[in-house]
Amino acid sequence: MNLQQPAPLLPPVHPDVQMKPLPFYDVLDVLIKPSSLGASTAQRYHQEKYFIFALTPQQVREVCISRDFLPGGRRDYMVQIQLRFCLSETSCPQEDNYPNSLCIKVNGKLFPLPGYAPPPKNGVEQKRPGRPLNITSLVRLSSAVPNQISVTWAPEIGKTYSMSVYLVRQLTSPLLLQRLRMKGIRNPDHSRALIKEKLTADPDSEIATTSLRVSLMCPLGKMRLTVPCRAVTCSHLQCFDAALYLQMNEKKPTWICPVCDKKAAYESLIIDGLFVEILNDCSDVDEIKFQEDGTWCPMRPKKETVKVPSQSVPKVESKYNHSSVVPHSAESTSTKKADVIDLTLESSSSSSEDDADPPLKKRCVYISKTEEMHAKGVLTYQPSTVRVPNVQPLDPSYLTSTLADYAVPFHPSTLSGVANSLKSTVAIDYCSD
């Protein structure tokens, strides 16, 4: 009895897979439905599959008229041809996910893939971040010639991937903000009910919260909120600015709430009506406090008067303390002394004077610890060394001499002699006349 082996189960060519919608792209048409990248028994390590699609004249026209020339000769299209990969799962809409060792060729030309993301831990295999691929630059924009896509990948055990191609229109953050406003503002009563629920006393808890303080500053840009919004999936009251949040996700789509770090998709964003009222009523307040009954009050900072102390100038005693100076005569023999030669004194011109009169030496004065403590903070006067010229000592005999040793001979004169001298002088003067 020959038993035939059952044929391996092949995945369907077009599985019922739904791709997760992208906020910054509107799908205009589906060029290739989600197609399974089934594993082949002939090729074990690397699989390769070809896909063909063609554009209609209307689609070609929409792509061409959306062309925009960028600096450097590059071209950008607002209407794009987008290639996406995901897991072949039908339980929920799938996010972009690339198979291992992926290689893509469009019309025989290699398409560059985004770089690898840094691994979270050592030893973990690096994965490319899942994102849609814009292949418009390699597509033949003609309705008469079809386009071919070649996909090469490495199969994984227990995982099957799907590939699809779409015609999409790229959107901007201001347009998404306008659409968010068109959804309407959430009723303030929803936020008040959430406040009462958070501030309701728990009978099983010993700690009761009586108020909540919420900031009116955006946690992203640290600026005052203009369009306060948050995700309906978040449980906090703190809002962030919708315009700044959309701008950041336009550059790098993460869609993570900046308050609680949880998923905050564009579809779940709402504009809080209570915060809109608060921002309109308080223009000079950056923080508010919610009460148990749902009311709120502004938190204005208290103005504290700062007293500037007058800077007191420390007084310095100008009078010196004579007791802090130790005279040379009062120095004890036990005090240490040091001889310092003063090199600043001028040298004499004659060598004989240098030999006879060497320069005086300065003597360092040492102060005891007790005297140093008393003299601390007081100016101390220390006389400088004065050089005295060399003077020959006097002979003691000069000091003991009397006036008798220096007697001058005295010759007394008489009055008659004086008269005779006067007469002779007058006679001489008369004769001369």
FIMIKOL-463729 format. One line per 5 residues: number of its first residue (from 1); their letters; for each residue x negated, y negated, z of C-alpha. Coordinates in steps of 0.1 Angstrom, whole numbers, m for minus. Each point is the difference from the previous one (the first is absolute). Layout:
# residues N
NUM) A) X:Y:Z; ...
***
This chain:
# residues 433
1) MNLQQ) 0:0:0; m16:m32:m12; 7:m30:22; m4:m33:m17; m17:m28:20
6) PAPLL) 23:m30:5; m10:m30:m20; m15:m29:21; 25:m27:8; m7:m31:m21
11) PPVHP) 11:m34:11; 27:m17:m21; m12:m22:m28; 21:m29:13; 6:4:37
16) DVQMK) 26:m20:18; m26:m23:15; 7:m36:9; m28:m25:3; 1:m26:28
21) PLPFY) 9:m34:m15; m27:m26:0; 11:m35:13; m22:m19:m25; 12:19:m31
26) DVLDV) 33:3:m17; 5:31:m21; 12:m9:m34; m1:35:m16; m13:35:6
31) LIKPS) m25:11:m27; m9:34:14; 22:16:27; m18:16:30; m18:30:m15
36) SLGAS) m16:27:20; m37:6:m2; 4:38:2; m30:23:6; m11:23:m28
41) TAQRY) m14:34:5; m25:m3:m29; m17:m30:15; m9:5:37; m21:m29:11
46) HQEKY) 11:m30:m22; 34:m4:m16; 7:m23:m30; 33:m11:m14; 11:m23:m28
51) FIFAL) 30:m23:m1; 13:m21:m29; 23:m30:0; 11:m27:m25; 12:m35:3
56) TPQQV) 31:m15:m16; m2:m33:m19; 18:m18:28; m24:14:26; m30:m11:m21
61) REVCI) 15:m35:m3; 5:m3:38; m36:10:7; m15:m24:m26; 20:m31:10
66) SRDFL) m10:5:36; m37:m2:m8; m21:m26:19; m36:m9:m8; m23:m2:30
71) PGGRR) m34:m17:3; m27:21:m16; 20:12:m29; 20:25:21; 36:7:m7
76) DYMVQ) 27:7:26; 36:11:m5; 29:m7:22; 19:29:m17; m23:31:5
81) IQLRF) m1:37:m8; m5:17:33; m13:35:8; 8:16:34; m8:33:18
86) CLSET) 16:15:30; 7:34:17; 27:21:m15; 23:m3:30; 38:m6:m4
91) SCPQE) 9:m5:37; m7:m38:m1; m14:m27:m23; m37:5:m4; m28:m24:3
96) DNYPN) m30:m2:m24; m24:29:5; m28:11:m22; m12:36:m5; m36:10:6
101) SLCIK) m26:m7:m26; 24:m20:m21; m11:m11:m35; 22:m20:m24; m4:m8:m37
106) VNGKL) 23:m22:m19; m2:4:m38; m34:16:5; m14:m28:22; m9:6:36
111) FPLPG) 21:m20:24; m19:m13:31; 15:11:33; 0:m20:33; m29:7:24
116) YAPPP) 1:24:29; 12:m12:33; m24:4:30; 6:33:19; 16:m4:34
121) KNGVE) m23:26:15; m33:17:m8; 5:32:m20; 34:m10:m14; 2:0:m38
126) QKRPG) 3:m34:m15; 33:m8:m18; 9:m28:m24; 27:m24:12; 33:8:m17
131) RPLNI) 11:m28:m22; 16:m4:m34; m23:m2:m30; 4:m27:m27; m10:16:m33
136) TSLVR) 14:m28:m23; m35:m10:m13; m6:35:m15; 35:5:m14; 7:m5:m37
141) LSSAV) 26:m28:m1; 18:14:m31; 32:18:m5; m14:20:m30; m29:17:18
146) PNQIS) 5:22:31; m23:m1:31; m17:30:16; m10:4:36; m24:27:11
151) VTWAP) m1:10:37; m27:22:16; 1:10:37; m10:27:24; 29:21:13
156) EIGKT) 6:3:38; 16:30:17; 35:m8:11; 2:m34:m17; 15:m9:m33
161) YSMSV) m1:m35:m15; 22:m19:m25; m8:m27:m25; 23:m27:m14; m2:m31:m22
166) YLVRQ) 21:m31:3; 5:m34:m17; 0:m25:29; 1:m38:5; m24:m14:26
171) LTSPL) 14:m23:26; m15:m27:22; 3:m8:37; 21:m32:m5; 25:20:m20
176) LLQRL) 2:27:28; 5:m27:26; 28:m15:m21; 16:35:m1; m4:3:37
181) RMKGI) 18:m33:6; 28:12:m24; 6:30:23; 12:m25:26; m9:m8:36
186) RNPDH) 8:24:27; 27:m11:25; m16:m15:32; 24:22:21; m20:31:m10
191) SRALI) m32:m15:16; 19:m12:31; 13:35:5; m35:14:m4; m12:m25:27
196) KEKLT) 27:10:24; m8:37:m6; m37:m6:8; 7:m21:31; 26:23:15
201) ADPDS) m12:13:33; m8:37:1; 13:16:32; m27:27:m1; m28:m26:m2
206) EIATT) m13:m21:29; m12:m27:m23; 26:m22:m18; m8:m23:m28; 20:m33:3
211) SLRVS) m14:m19:m30; m19:4:m32; m26:m24:m14; m3:m1:m38; m23:m21:m22
216) LMCPL) 11:m21:m29; m35:4:m16; m5:26:m28; m24:27:12; m15:2:m36
221) GKMRL) m9:m37:m7; 2:m14:36; 23:m27:m14; 36:m9:8; 26:22:m15
226) TVPCR) 18:m12:m31; 20:31:m10; 3:22:31; 5:36:m8; m7:35:13
231) AVTCS) 9:36:m10; 33:15:12; m21:31:10; m20:m21:25; 12:m2:36
236) HLQCF) m17:m33:10; 14:m35:m2; m32:m17:m12; 3:m11:m37; m27:m7:m26
241) DAALY) 1:m23:m30; 15:17:m31; m19:m21:m26; m34:8:15; 9:36:4
246) LQMNE) 10:4:m36; m31:m18:m12; m23:24:19; 18:30:m13; m2:m13:m36
251) KKPTW) m38:1:2; m2:33:20; 33:18:5; 0:16:34; 34:m10:13
256) ICPVC) m10:2:37; 17:m21:26; m26:m24:15; 17:1:34; 4:38:7
261) DKKAA) m21:15:m28; 28:21:m12; 14:4:m35; 19:m31:m11; 12:6:m36
266) YESLI) 14:m28:m21; 34:15:m1; 2:m1:38; m9:m36:4; 26:m24:14
271) IDGLF) 0:m38:8; 9:m5:37; 28:m26:3; m6:m7:37; m36:m10:m7
276) VEILN) 11:m22:m29; 22:m19:25; m28:m3:25; m25:m13:m26; 25:m26:m11
281) DCSDV) 8:m11:35; m36:m1:14; m26:m16:m22; m26:m7:27; 0:34:18
286) DEIKF) m21:30:m7; 15:24:26; 34:8:14; 15:21:27; 31:21:m3
291) QEDGT) 23:5:31; 21:30:10; 32:m15:m16; m16:m5:m34; m7:m37:4
296) WCPMR) m34:m15:m5; m20:m29:12; m32:m17:m13; m33:6:17; m18:m33:0
301) PKKET) m35:m2:15; m3:m19:32; m20:m32:m3; m27:1:27; m17:m31:10
306) VKVPS) m37:6:m1; m20:m20:26; m34:m9:m12; m23:m3:30; m24:m30:0
311) QSVPK) m35:11:m5; m19:m9:31; m36:m10:m6; m23:18:25; m19:m24:22
316) VESKY) m38:3:0; m18:m14:31; m27:m24:m11; m16:m2:34; m27:25:4
321) NHSSV) m7:19:31; m35:m6:13; 3:31:21; 1:21:m31; m35:m11:m10
326) VPHSA) m27:19:18; m31:m22:5; m34:15:m6; m11:m6:35; 29:19:14
331) ESTST) m6:31:m20; m9:29:21; m29:22:m9; 24:29:m5; 18:m18:m29
336) KKADV) m11:12:m34; m16:m26:m22; m7:m1:m37; m25:m23:m18; 13:m14:m33
341) IDLTL) m24:m19:m23; 16:m30:m17; m11:0:m36; 18:m32:m8; m25:m22:16
346) ESSSS) m22:m20:m23; m36:11:m1; m27:m25:7; m23:m13:m28; m32:6:19
351) SSEDD) m11:35:9; m16:m13:31; 33:m12:14; 16:34:m8; m28:18:19
356) ADPPL) 2:m24:30; 38:m4:1; 19:31:m11; 37:m3:m6; 22:3:31
361) KKRCV) 21:31:5; 37:0:5; 12:20:29; 34:19:m2; 23:m7:29
366) YISKT) 19:30:12; 33:m4:19; 13:25:24; 34:17:m5; 16:m19:28
371) EEMHA) m12:m33:m13; 10:10:m35; 36:6:12; 2:m34:17; m15:m17:m31
376) KGVLT) 24:17:m24; 19:m25:m20; m21:m29:12; m26:m18:m21; m35:6:14
381) YQPST) m28:m25:m3; m34:14:m6; m28:m25:m4; m23:4:m29; m38:3:4
386) VRVPN) m18:m33:m4; m36:m1:m12; m22:m23:22; m32:m13:m17; m34:9:14
391) VQPLD) m11:m28:25; m34:0:18; 4:1:38; m10:m31:19; m30:m1:22
396) PSYLT) 10:m4:37; m28:m25:5; 19:m25:m22; 30:1:23; m21:m5:32
401) STLAD) m20:m31:m13; 7:m35:16; m1:m35:m12; m34:m5:16; m16:21:m26
406) YAVPF) 12:m25:m27; m10:m33:18; m6:m30:m23; m26:m26:11; 16:m33:10
411) HPSTL) m18:m34:m3; 17:m27:20; m1:m36:m15; 3:m34:17; 22:m30:m9
416) SGVAN) m30:m21:m8; m12:24:m25; 34:0:m17; 0:m38:m2; m35:m1:m15
421) SLKST) 10:25:m26; 30:m21:m10; m21:m31:m3; m25:16:m23; 28:13:m22
426) VAIDY) 16:m34:m4; m34:m16:m8; m6:25:m27; 34:m7:m16; m6:m38:0
431) CSD) m34:3:m16; 14:22:m27; 27:m26:m8
***
